[in-house]
Amino acid sequence: MSNSDGLTPEGKHVFRELDRLGKMIVKVGFQHGLASEEKTGADICDVAAFNELGTEHIPSRPFLRNSIDENENMIRAFLQSQVVDIIKNGKTAEQALKEIGVFQKSLVQDMIEEGYFEPNAESTVRRKGSDHPLIDTGTMKNSVEFVIKQKG
């Protein structure tokens, strides 16, 4: 049954949740101080930044950027599906944002694991026993997190 404003309870839910969704943002990445690289003790945020951007001794291995750039269409479709779920299935903005975070986190972790990057230097291969860039102890891959925050 409609209210005086012409919206059903379901309609009010959709507008309320879409408004909430528009005011929030999901940030995927690393949290300072929550993890350190097991072998060096360096903050995992620093290790991720050094690898993402490169340094004098480490080539850039843009796993964060590539996780977005190489999956743009899939990301767009997933985001649209979340809006559809709010409209058609009664999902809340919070539920949608959590699913977006989990989805994006998995894309970053997959890129760390499977992305093609400049190979490790021979000295690194000898130290690690592997030529796979970005994977040594698994700490960086396992430290990818997401947070949901207000925009602005």
C-alpha positions as CSV (number, residue, x, y, z in Angstrom):
1,M,0.0,0.0,0.0
2,S,1.3,3.5,-0.9
3,N,2.0,6.2,1.6
4,S,1.1,9.9,1.1
5,D,4.4,10.5,-0.7
6,G,3.5,7.8,-3.3
7,L,6.3,5.4,-2.4
8,T,5.8,1.9,-1.1
9,P,8.0,0.7,1.8
10,E,10.1,-1.1,-0.8
11,G,10.5,2.1,-2.9
12,K,11.6,4.0,0.2
13,H,14.1,1.2,0.9
14,V,15.6,1.5,-2.6
15,F,16.0,5.3,-2.4
16,R,17.4,5.2,1.1
17,E,20.0,2.5,0.2
18,L,21.0,4.1,-3.0
19,D,21.5,7.4,-1.2
20,R,23.7,5.6,1.4
21,L,25.6,3.9,-1.3
22,G,26.3,7.2,-3.0
23,K,27.8,8.6,0.2
24,M,30.2,5.8,0.9
25,I,33.5,4.5,-0.7
26,V,35.4,1.2,-0.5
27,K,39.1,1.5,-0.2
28,V,41.2,-1.5,-1.0
29,G,44.9,-1.8,0.0
30,F,47.1,-2.0,3.0
31,Q,46.8,-0.6,6.5
32,H,49.9,0.9,8.1
33,G,51.1,-0.9,11.2
34,L,48.8,-4.0,10.9
35,A,51.4,-6.2,9.2
36,S,55.1,-6.4,8.5
37,E,57.1,-8.4,6.0
38,E,58.2,-11.5,7.9
39,K,61.8,-11.5,6.8
40,T,62.7,-7.8,6.9
41,G,60.2,-6.4,9.5
42,A,59.3,-3.6,7.1
43,D,55.8,-2.2,7.3
44,I,53.7,-4.0,4.6
45,C,52.4,-0.6,3.3
46,D,56.0,0.3,2.5
47,V,56.7,-3.0,0.9
48,A,53.6,-2.7,-1.3
49,A,54.4,0.9,-2.3
50,F,58.0,0.0,-3.2
51,N,56.7,-2.8,-5.4
52,E,53.8,-0.9,-6.9
53,L,55.8,2.2,-7.8
54,G,59.3,0.8,-8.0
55,T,62.5,2.1,-6.4
56,E,66.1,2.6,-7.5
57,H,66.6,-1.2,-6.9
58,I,63.1,-2.6,-7.4
59,P,61.3,-2.4,-10.8
60,S,57.7,-1.1,-10.7
61,R,55.2,-4.0,-10.5
62,P,51.9,-2.2,-10.5
63,F,49.6,-4.9,-9.0
64,L,47.1,-2.4,-7.6
65,R,46.7,-0.4,-10.8
66,N,46.7,-3.5,-13.0
67,S,44.0,-5.2,-10.9
68,I,41.8,-2.3,-11.9
69,D,43.0,-1.6,-15.5
70,E,42.9,-5.3,-16.6
71,N,39.5,-5.9,-15.1
72,E,37.6,-2.7,-15.9
73,N,34.7,-4.3,-17.7
74,M,34.2,-7.0,-15.0
75,I,34.4,-4.4,-12.2
76,R,31.8,-2.2,-14.0
77,A,29.5,-5.2,-14.4
78,F,29.9,-6.2,-10.8
79,L,29.2,-2.7,-9.5
80,Q,26.0,-2.5,-11.7
81,S,24.9,-5.9,-10.3
82,Q,25.1,-4.6,-6.8
83,V,22.9,-1.6,-7.6
84,V,20.4,-4.1,-9.3
85,D,20.5,-6.2,-6.1
86,I,19.6,-3.1,-4.1
87,I,16.7,-2.3,-6.4
88,K,15.3,-5.7,-7.1
89,N,16.3,-7.9,-4.2
90,G,16.3,-5.6,-1.1
91,K,20.0,-5.6,-0.5
92,T,21.4,-2.9,1.7
93,A,24.1,-0.5,0.8
94,E,26.3,-2.0,3.6
95,Q,25.9,-5.5,2.1
96,A,26.7,-4.2,-1.4
97,L,29.8,-2.3,-0.2
98,K,31.1,-5.4,1.7
99,E,30.7,-7.5,-1.4
100,I,32.4,-4.8,-3.5
101,G,35.3,-4.8,-1.0
102,V,35.6,-8.6,-1.1
103,F,35.5,-8.6,-4.9
104,Q,38.2,-5.9,-5.3
105,K,40.4,-7.5,-2.6
106,S,40.3,-10.8,-4.6
107,L,41.3,-9.0,-7.8
108,V,44.3,-7.5,-6.1
109,Q,45.3,-10.8,-4.5
110,D,44.9,-12.6,-7.9
111,M,47.1,-10.0,-9.6
112,I,49.8,-10.4,-6.9
113,E,49.6,-14.2,-7.5
114,E,49.1,-14.4,-11.2
115,G,50.1,-11.1,-12.8
116,Y,53.0,-10.8,-15.2
117,F,55.7,-8.5,-13.9
118,E,59.4,-8.0,-14.6
119,P,61.2,-11.1,-13.2
120,N,63.2,-11.0,-10.0
121,A,66.9,-10.3,-10.1
122,E,69.1,-13.3,-9.9
123,S,70.3,-12.3,-6.4
124,T,66.6,-12.2,-5.3
125,V,66.0,-15.6,-6.9
126,R,68.9,-17.1,-4.9
127,R,67.7,-15.5,-1.7
128,K,64.0,-16.5,-2.1
129,G,64.5,-19.7,-4.0
130,S,61.8,-18.5,-6.4
131,D,61.6,-16.2,-9.5
132,H,58.0,-15.2,-8.8
133,P,57.8,-11.5,-8.2
134,L,55.7,-10.2,-5.3
135,I,55.5,-13.6,-3.6
136,D,58.0,-14.5,-0.9
137,T,56.3,-15.3,2.4
138,G,52.7,-14.5,1.3
139,T,52.5,-11.7,3.8
140,M,51.7,-9.0,1.2
141,K,49.0,-11.0,-0.5
142,N,47.4,-11.9,2.8
143,S,47.6,-8.3,4.0
144,V,45.3,-6.9,1.3
145,E,42.3,-5.4,3.1
146,F,39.3,-3.1,2.5
147,V,37.6,-0.4,4.5
148,I,34.3,1.3,3.9
149,K,34.3,5.0,4.7
150,Q,32.2,8.1,4.1
151,K,33.2,10.0,1.0
152,G,35.0,13.2,1.4
